[in-house]
Amino acid sequence: MLSAKAWKPDAIMRLLLSVFVCTFAGSLLPSLRYGLGPAGTVTGKLLLALAVVSIGSLVATLVLINKTWRLETFERQLIAVLVCFCVGSLAGAGVQHFSGERTPDSSPGRILMVTLTIYGAGLILVARFLREHQMSWAEGFGLKNHRGRAVLVGMLIALLFLPVGWGLQQASAQVMTHLPHLKLQPQEQVVIHALRVAASSWWDRLALGVTAILLAPVAEEIFFRGVLYPAIKQAGFPRVAWWGTALFFAVVHVNLVTFVPLTVLALALIALYERTDNLLAPITAHAMFNALNFTTLLLLEGRMGE
């Protein structure tokens, strides 16, 4: 049974808003890298100026969000946050417009830049979130509760779910192809497409593997299962906690083919966390599931290349 978490509602709100701001900021970096030409050109100067304004405003937004909010200054703080975020968003839209990146590429470099920014910043924000509650990582997520059993159970669940996930993904693709009037086309996940098409070197593949197998499972499990799920459950909405966080987890991956299997996976990971009271269990299951998929894709690509 999952132990109660003393998460403060205002701290959760600050964490959610901060992650949203960091996600938006992370999406700007590839556009800046793509469009920043010679510094002496008009476009280069304009793009650099807009980037400085956008990043500066978004950093100011983060600082304001994470300051102590008092009732007597609430209105002023809220207006300041909205102004900074709007300025950052508008300047960021200008960066994306003038960069000339009309279709975001799926190169390993771009994926790493975005994921490191978002997940790295997210882990830093969670560390601050735990300090605010005066908790260690082990206390906050039960990392010392029957550690060996949690890891073994996580590995077992990943092995059992793998064929289920593949079957649901194939079924989703078949449904989409047999409903042409909906104009839905099965699309590969960004990391898989990058591995299959753009990752030409073993260094690229290694970097994508580390991102998919280590960084993403840790950051996503901490955010979805470690923070969001118990917060909503303890607010008195256990069913919303189960289904809401599972659906949200599937939605953020922005892929219709994997929506159903990821929703089912999320439900299994929640059940795993409930049973073990140790976030290592869903982290292990998530990481091993990604590792098995990644390894399978590498083997298939190797055979096709022969």
Summary of the structure (lengths in Angstrom):
residues: 306
radius of gyration: 21.0
end to end distance: 49.9
largest distance: 69.2
contacts: 952
relative contact order: 0.12
helix: 80%
strand: 0%
